[in-house]
Amino acid sequence: MVNAREIAKAFIEGRHYFDGRYLVVKSQYTEDRAIAYIKFVGFDLVETRTFVYISFYRDYLNRESVYIFVNHAPDAYEAVEIINEISDYIHSVAGVKITAFTIDNDNALFLAVKGYKYPFREYKNEMTILKKERSSESILVKGYYRRFALFRDCKACIEYAERIKEYETRIENLYNELIEWYSRLDYEQLLQLFNESPRRVLKTLKYTIHTLINRGTIVENIGIYLDKTPKSTYQQYERLYNKLLELVNKAKELYTLQTLLT
């Protein structure tokens, strides 16, 4: 069992601590401090991961900035214990109340940030969770988390998730159809279709589709990652589908017109 209280105490007091897996360090020259997860196999160092990092900065105009980074630890349950032990300390220095939790059948760490309707769940890409700037202070909280709606707390999200799944299939099919039309039309027709460089448009569309569909928006039986709200997340897919449908229909018209004139 991890000694979350001892780890938190060392972190808050700014002193060195190491228990074989969790390392607490403080910068020699600043108030910056961190908790790191370290994994050994025998005598070989296999993995190091900054779990929590907090940085304090004051410039010559006495502007204070607090930067907080929260990663996900390999063991979500240990991470919950540690974060909740240092939660009051983070609140005291940054004014941000963060509470960690897990749910049944999902070994992932969730962060509930006071003032936000939806919690944040572990995510593969680093994102900004919270950003506040005032004349005298600045607060930035970042980490590998993204806003997330649990199906248990958001019944409407189940319906949005089903619609998104349908749109994912339709979008991929429409894009493949658009590629087929791209090969049939001549360059002048492609310019009419896209109103700019055809290759650039296709490249942008491909990137957008890849980003939207392959980011794993839906976690089966658990919930859905959000843009801002469940509805706005769904609308991203809806807009992309409508754009592709419009392009495919226009391509058909241009090809039909070409056939009639030849």
Backbone torsions as a table, in degrees:
resi	resn	phi	psi	omega
1	MET	NA	138.0	178.0
2	VAL	-75.0	141.7	177.0
3	ASN	-93.2	80.1	-175.0
4	ALA	-60.3	-36.2	-177.9
5	ARG	-65.8	-41.8	179.4
6	GLU	-68.1	-39.4	177.4
7	ILE	-61.9	-47.1	-179.5
8	ALA	-63.2	-41.4	-179.4
9	LYS	-62.0	-44.0	179.0
10	ALA	-64.9	-40.6	179.3
11	PHE	-62.6	-46.3	-178.3
12	ILE	-67.6	-39.6	-178.9
13	GLU	-80.6	-12.9	179.0
14	GLY	71.0	45.8	178.8
15	ARG	-127.8	160.1	-178.0
16	HIS	-68.5	141.2	176.7
17	TYR	-153.0	138.5	175.0
18	PHE	-151.2	126.9	-179.0
19	ASP	-116.4	14.5	-178.8
20	GLY	101.8	-23.1	177.3
21	ARG	-128.6	-40.8	-179.1
22	TYR	-109.1	128.9	-178.9
23	LEU	-116.1	129.5	176.1
24	VAL	-110.8	128.7	-179.9
25	VAL	-133.9	155.4	175.7
26	LYS	-130.7	139.2	179.3
27	SER	-62.2	144.0	-178.5
28	GLN	-70.3	-27.4	-172.3
29	TYR	-111.4	-15.7	-177.9
30	THR	-130.3	-177.1	177.2
31	GLU	-87.9	1.6	-178.8
32	ASP	-61.2	143.0	-179.9
33	ARG	-150.7	159.6	-175.1
34	ALA	-150.6	155.3	169.4
35	ILE	-115.8	125.7	-179.4
36	ALA	-119.6	145.5	174.0
37	TYR	-97.4	132.5	-178.0
38	ILE	-129.6	132.8	179.9
39	LYS	-120.8	128.1	176.5
40	PHE	-114.9	145.8	166.8
41	VAL	-121.5	106.8	-171.0
42	GLY	67.4	-123.1	177.7
43	PHE	-100.9	2.4	-176.4
44	ASP	-93.1	129.2	175.9
45	LEU	-76.7	117.7	-174.7
46	VAL	-99.2	-40.7	-174.2
47	GLU	-150.6	138.6	169.0
48	THR	-129.4	138.9	-178.4
49	ARG	-145.3	124.8	174.7
50	THR	-71.3	117.3	-176.8
51	PHE	-89.1	-51.7	176.2
52	VAL	-135.6	133.6	177.9
53	TYR	-135.9	133.5	177.3
54	ILE	-131.7	130.5	-176.2
55	SER	-124.5	135.6	179.0
56	PHE	-112.6	139.0	-179.9
57	TYR	-145.9	136.9	175.0
58	ARG	-133.1	122.9	-177.7
59	ASP	-90.0	-176.6	-174.3
60	TYR	-68.8	-15.6	176.6
61	LEU	-94.6	12.1	-179.6
62	ASN	63.7	27.3	173.8
63	ARG	-81.5	126.3	-177.3
64	GLU	-100.5	135.2	177.9
65	SER	-129.0	138.7	175.7
66	VAL	-125.2	123.8	179.4
67	TYR	-113.4	126.7	-179.8
68	ILE	-123.3	130.0	176.3
69	PHE	-121.1	129.3	179.7
70	VAL	-125.4	116.5	177.5
71	ASN	-97.3	176.3	173.6
72	HIS	-101.9	133.8	179.6
73	ALA	-84.6	157.5	179.2
74	PRO	-59.2	-32.3	178.6
75	ASP	-109.3	108.1	-175.6
76	ALA	-63.1	-34.2	-176.7
77	TYR	-70.8	-38.1	175.3
78	GLU	-66.0	-40.9	-179.3
79	ALA	-60.8	-40.5	178.1
80	VAL	-58.5	-47.2	-179.7
81	GLU	-59.1	-46.9	-175.9
82	ILE	-66.7	-48.5	-177.6
83	ILE	-62.0	-41.6	-179.8
84	ASN	-68.8	-26.2	175.9
85	GLU	-71.8	-31.0	-179.5
86	ILE	-101.5	3.5	-176.6
87	SER	-58.3	-45.8	-179.4
88	ASP	-64.7	-36.0	179.3
89	TYR	-65.9	-46.2	177.8
90	ILE	-59.1	-40.4	178.8
91	HIS	-64.0	-37.1	-177.5
92	SER	-69.8	-30.7	-176.7
93	VAL	-98.2	-20.7	-176.1
94	ALA	-125.7	-12.2	-179.3
95	GLY	74.3	17.3	-179.3
96	VAL	-113.5	121.8	179.8
97	LYS	-96.3	114.4	-178.9
98	ILE	-118.8	128.9	177.0
99	THR	-123.4	133.4	-179.1
100	ALA	-101.8	149.9	176.3
101	PHE	-158.3	165.2	172.2
102	THR	-125.6	168.7	175.3
103	ILE	-128.7	162.5	-179.7
104	ASP	-61.4	145.4	175.3
105	ASN	64.3	21.2	178.7
106	ASP	-149.7	103.4	-178.7
107	ASN	-83.0	63.7	179.5
108	ALA	-132.5	152.1	-179.9
109	LEU	-93.3	132.0	176.2
110	PHE	-112.0	144.5	174.8
111	LEU	-119.6	124.7	173.2
112	ALA	-100.1	119.3	-179.9
113	VAL	-106.0	122.7	-176.7
114	LYS	-59.1	131.2	-178.2
115	GLY	102.1	-11.2	178.8
116	TYR	-108.6	132.7	-178.2
117	LYS	-66.7	-40.8	-176.1
118	TYR	-106.5	144.9	176.6
119	PRO	-76.6	-179.8	177.4
120	PHE	-119.4	136.0	-179.5
121	ARG	-114.8	154.0	177.6
122	GLU	-47.9	138.4	-176.5
123	TYR	-143.1	156.3	-173.9
124	LYS	-77.7	-23.6	-178.1
125	ASN	-109.6	145.1	178.1
126	GLU	-72.5	135.4	-179.8
127	MET	-139.4	160.9	174.7
128	THR	-84.0	124.9	178.9
129	ILE	-88.9	-46.8	-175.9
130	LEU	-145.5	139.2	177.6
131	LYS	-141.5	122.4	177.7
132	LYS	-129.4	134.0	177.3
133	GLU	-134.1	127.2	174.7
134	ARG	-128.1	177.9	-176.6
135	SER	-64.3	-30.4	-175.1
136	SER	-112.8	-8.9	-178.6
137	GLU	-151.4	156.4	-179.2
138	SER	-139.5	134.8	-179.9
139	ILE	-128.9	129.5	178.4
140	LEU	-133.9	123.4	177.0
141	VAL	-116.7	120.7	-179.7
142	LYS	-126.8	163.2	176.9
143	GLY	170.2	178.8	179.5
144	TYR	-89.0	64.6	-178.1
145	TYR	-141.1	152.7	177.1
146	ARG	-141.0	147.8	-179.2
147	ARG	-54.7	136.4	-170.1
148	PHE	-145.3	135.6	176.8
149	ALA	-107.9	124.6	177.4
150	LEU	-80.6	134.4	178.9
151	PHE	-58.7	-32.4	-178.4
152	ARG	-65.8	-25.3	-177.7
153	ASP	-104.9	-7.6	-174.9
154	CYS	-141.3	88.7	-177.0
155	LYS	-64.1	-34.5	179.7
156	ALA	-64.5	-25.7	-178.6
157	CYS	-64.8	-28.2	178.7
158	ILE	-63.5	-43.4	178.5
159	GLU	-67.0	-43.3	178.4
160	TYR	-61.6	-39.4	180.0
161	ALA	-62.8	-40.8	179.1
162	GLU	-65.4	-40.1	178.4
163	ARG	-65.2	-39.8	179.7
164	ILE	-63.0	-42.7	177.7
165	LYS	-57.3	-42.6	179.2
166	GLU	-64.5	-42.1	-179.5
167	TYR	-66.4	-35.6	179.1
168	GLU	-58.4	-44.5	179.0
169	THR	-66.7	-45.0	-179.0
170	ARG	-63.6	-40.8	-179.3
171	ILE	-63.4	-45.6	179.4
172	GLU	-62.6	-40.7	178.9
173	ASN	-65.7	-42.6	179.6
174	LEU	-65.5	-39.9	179.3
175	TYR	-63.4	-42.8	177.7
176	ASN	-62.2	-37.7	178.0
177	GLU	-67.9	-38.4	178.6
178	LEU	-63.1	-38.7	177.6
179	ILE	-61.9	-38.0	178.0
180	GLU	-64.0	-43.9	177.9
181	TRP	-66.0	-34.3	178.3
182	TYR	-58.1	-38.0	-179.0
183	SER	-77.0	-18.7	-177.4
184	ARG	-90.9	-29.3	-175.3
185	LEU	-86.2	150.2	175.6
186	ASP	-82.9	175.3	-172.3
187	TYR	-62.3	-40.8	-179.5
188	GLU	-62.3	-39.4	178.6
189	GLN	-69.0	-36.5	177.9
190	LEU	-65.0	-36.1	176.1
191	LEU	-64.9	-38.5	176.4
192	GLN	-65.8	-37.2	-178.0
193	LEU	-68.8	-46.0	-172.7
194	PHE	-100.2	-17.3	-179.9
195	ASN	65.5	9.7	175.4
196	GLU	-165.0	-168.1	-177.7
197	SER	-54.3	115.5	-178.6
198	PRO	-56.7	-42.6	-179.0
199	ARG	-63.4	-39.8	-179.4
200	ARG	-65.1	-42.2	-179.9
201	VAL	-63.5	-46.1	180.0
202	LEU	-63.1	-39.8	179.2
203	LYS	-63.0	-42.6	179.1
204	THR	-65.2	-43.2	178.9
205	LEU	-62.3	-43.4	-179.4
206	LYS	-62.0	-42.8	179.4
207	TYR	-65.2	-43.1	-179.5
208	THR	-61.8	-44.5	179.9
209	ILE	-64.7	-45.3	179.7
210	HIS	-60.4	-43.9	-178.6
211	THR	-65.7	-43.2	-174.7
212	LEU	-72.6	-45.8	-172.6
213	ILE	-84.4	-35.9	-173.6
214	ASN	-91.1	6.5	-179.3
215	ARG	-87.6	0.5	176.1
216	GLY	69.3	56.2	-177.2
217	THR	-62.8	-38.0	-175.4
218	ILE	-105.2	129.2	172.6
219	VAL	-105.8	110.6	-171.7
220	GLU	-50.8	129.9	176.3
221	ASN	64.9	4.3	-178.0
222	ILE	-114.1	-56.4	-177.5
223	GLY	171.9	-161.4	-173.2
224	ILE	-140.2	132.2	174.3
225	TYR	-70.9	142.9	-172.3
226	LEU	-116.1	152.0	165.4
227	ASP	-75.7	-73.5	171.6
228	LYS	-127.3	-46.8	178.4
229	THR	-133.6	164.8	175.5
230	PRO	-56.7	-40.5	-178.4
231	LYS	-67.2	-43.6	-179.0
232	SER	-66.9	-31.2	176.3
233	THR	-66.3	-45.9	177.8
234	TYR	-61.5	-39.3	-177.2
235	GLN	-66.0	-25.6	174.8
236	GLN	-61.2	-43.9	178.4
237	TYR	-68.2	-40.3	-179.2
238	GLU	-62.4	-43.9	-179.8
239	ARG	-64.5	-42.3	179.9
240	LEU	-65.2	-41.3	178.2
241	TYR	-61.5	-46.2	-179.2
242	ASN	-64.2	-36.5	178.5
243	LYS	-65.8	-44.1	179.5
244	LEU	-66.2	-40.6	179.4
245	LEU	-62.4	-41.7	178.3
246	GLU	-61.9	-42.8	-179.8
247	LEU	-66.2	-42.0	179.9
248	VAL	-64.5	-44.3	179.3
249	ASN	-63.8	-39.6	178.6
250	LYS	-67.2	-38.1	177.9
251	ALA	-63.0	-40.1	177.8
252	LYS	-61.5	-42.3	-179.9
253	GLU	-63.7	-44.0	-180.0
254	LEU	-64.1	-40.1	179.4
255	TYR	-68.3	-40.0	178.1
256	THR	-62.8	-42.5	178.5
257	LEU	-62.8	-41.1	178.0
258	GLN	-62.2	-40.7	-179.9
259	THR	-65.7	-39.5	-179.2
260	LEU	-69.0	-29.9	-176.1
261	LEU	-88.4	-6.4	-179.1
262	THR	-111.3	NA	NA
